[in-house]
């Protein structure tokens, strides 16, 4: 996984622990655009980014709402990490393109 830039430092998210992990989560909470609870998910579409094209995560809810988050072109390691995380969360609802 490529490093994540946070507070001027280059870190890998899985390696954070203790106070740094808590602070990162607090910072991320301020940037939330939407929130979907696990029981509200109908389907998660995951499209892998290529070298020159972006990918995405599209979340469809049981209420019919749809949220789409882009994945920057060339971010294959981040895509794989996201895919593994989503498979642990809701493997029966994932559709990979």
N, C-alpha and C positions, 0 to 999 in steps of 0.2 A: 504494500500500500504506500502511496506517495504521502509525504508529510502534509499536514494540515497547518495552515498559517493562522496562528492565534496569538494575539497580543504581542506581535513582533517576533514570536518564536516559531520555529518549525517543529511540529510534534506529530506523532502518529497517535490517533485517537485510542486504539486499543491499549497503548502503553501508558496512558494517563491513569493516575490513581489518586486517591485521597483528595486533598484540597484542590489540586489542579482540575481533576475531573468534575468536582462540584462547581468550581468557578466557570468551567467551560459550559456546563449545562445551564447555569444561571444566565450566562451571556446568550446562549442559544434561545432560551425562553423568551427573551426580548425580541427575537427576530421571527417568531412563529407567524406564518401567514394563514394557516388553517390547522385544524385539529380533527382527526377522525379516530374514533375508538375502534378497537378490534372487532367488537360485535356489530359495528355499523358497516364493515367492509363487505361488499358483494364480490368484487374482483380487483386484482392488482395486475396491471399490464406493465411489463418490464421490457424495454427495448434497449439493446446493447449499442453503445456509441461506436462509431467507426473511427478511422483515422481523420477523416474530413467531415463527417456528419455527426450530429449530436444524437443522443439517445434520450429516453424519458422513463419516468415512472408515472403511470396514470392510475389513479385510485377512483373506483366507482363505488358509491355507497348504496345501501339498500333503499334509501330515500330518493335515489335518482341523481344525486349530485355527482359531479366529476371534477377531480383535481388533477392537474398535470404539472410535474416538476421536470425540468430539463436536466440532462446529464451532458456535460461539456464533451465535445469530440476529443478522442484520445485518452479519456480517463477510464481505461479498461480495468485497472486494479481497483479503483473506487467502485466501479460497476460490480465487480465480483464480490467485494465486501458487502455492498448493498444487497445483492442477490442472496448471499448466504444469510444475512440478517433477516430479510423478508421471508425466506424459506423456513427459518426457525419460528417466525411469528405467525405466518398463515400460509403454509405450503399448499394447502388444498385450494386456495383462491388465486394463486399466481398463474399468469399466462405470460410466457416468455416469447418474444418475437425476435 
